[in-house]
Amino acid sequence: MMRDFGEPSRRGTITGREKDVMNFATVVKSLAIGFALLAVVCACDARTIIAVDEPDAAGDSDSDTDSDSDSDSDSDSDSDSDSDTGPDKIVAAVTVPPAFDATPVQIVFLVDESDPPGDPADWPGPWYADPPIAPGDPFEFDAFQPPFLDGSYYLHVILFVAGGGVGVPAEGIDYVGNSIEAKALGPGTGVVDMGVVQLDLLPL
């Protein structure tokens, strides 16, 4: 009589079919454990990738912000520098000869496109009484430009002294002089330095 291999052995031994079933069960358990481990590893890798990527994203954002800030700063700085020309003024240093020993009474400034100046001058400028001027101690002229000036001009100076003329300089007594060259004056020219104006006796 043939034994049914589908039934367990009566003597407690394992049949070939039982071995196959046990081997299959072992394989299934191994696969289940393997998939579980793989899931854990994948989860760890995902957390690691996220943790690594986040600082880079933040770093990129900070870098972009810093770049934009620098650009704005440079743009504002350039714009302010270009537009700030300051007030339109005329400055000059007026000197007298080393032998000058007269008493200054009045100093008058004229601005004109020609040399000698026309009558009247383009701008009969300011005048100052008892000006502090002496050999080695120049008179520092500093005045705002009138808004109507627009062109190249000379600075003319008349120094009236005691015993000299009134309104019109006296020959051989009062002193006159002018800037060496004409310079551009007018809106937007800023501070224009006319240089040193050396005064000399009005010749006879």
Secondary structure as UniProt FT lines:
FT   TURN            5..6
FT   TURN            10..11
FT   HELIX           16..83
FT   STRAND          89..95
FT   TURN            98..99
FT   STRAND          104..112
FT   STRAND          123..129
FT   TURN            135..136
FT   STRAND          139..144
FT   TURN            147..148
FT   STRAND          151..161
FT   TURN            162..163
FT   TURN            171..173
FT   STRAND          175..178
FT   STRAND          183..185
FT   TURN            187..188
FT   STRAND          191..198
FT   STRAND          200..201
//
